C-alpha cells in the first residue's frame, strides 16, 4: 500500500470526519428525541465505515435505526462526508455501550467499566472496575475507578476506549 494512504487517512483525518459528522447529525438526532451516544469513522481498504450509536428513553428500536439511517445517509451524501464510498451502520449502543463523552462517565458512576488507556499507568493499559467519580483537578479531567479495591486515577486525556461491562 502506498505511503501517502496513511498520511491522507491517518487518525487525525478520521477524527476530523468524526467531528464534522457529529456537528451535522447531532441536531437532527436530538430533534428526533434521540441521543448520539458515540460515532466512529474508520477507513477500510476500499471505503469508509461510519458507525453511529443512538439511544433514547425506553430504548431504540430497529425502526428507529432504519429511519435514522436514511436521514443520516442523506445528510452525509449532501455534504459529501466522508469523501468517497462509505458504509453506514446505525444501531443501539448495546449493553456494553461505549462511553466517550464526559457526561457518560458522570451518568454511569457506580457501574462497571472496561477502560483502555493510550499508555501504561502503573504498569497497566487495561482496567476493569467500577466508576467511583469523574472529576476536574488542576484543569485536568480525571476518571476515578475502583479495581478490586484499589483506586486508580486515570487522566481523561489518556482514555483510549471505555465501555460499560455487561454483568449478568
ABEGO torsion letter per residue (X at the ends): XBAAAAAAABAAAAAAAAAAAAAAAAAAAAAAGBBBABBBBBBBAABBBBBBBBBBBGEBBAAAAAAAAAAAAAAAAAAGOBBEBBBBBBBBAEAABBBABAAAAAAABGBBBBBBBABBBGGBABBBBBBABBBBBGGBBBBBBBBGGBBBBBBAAABABBBBBBBX
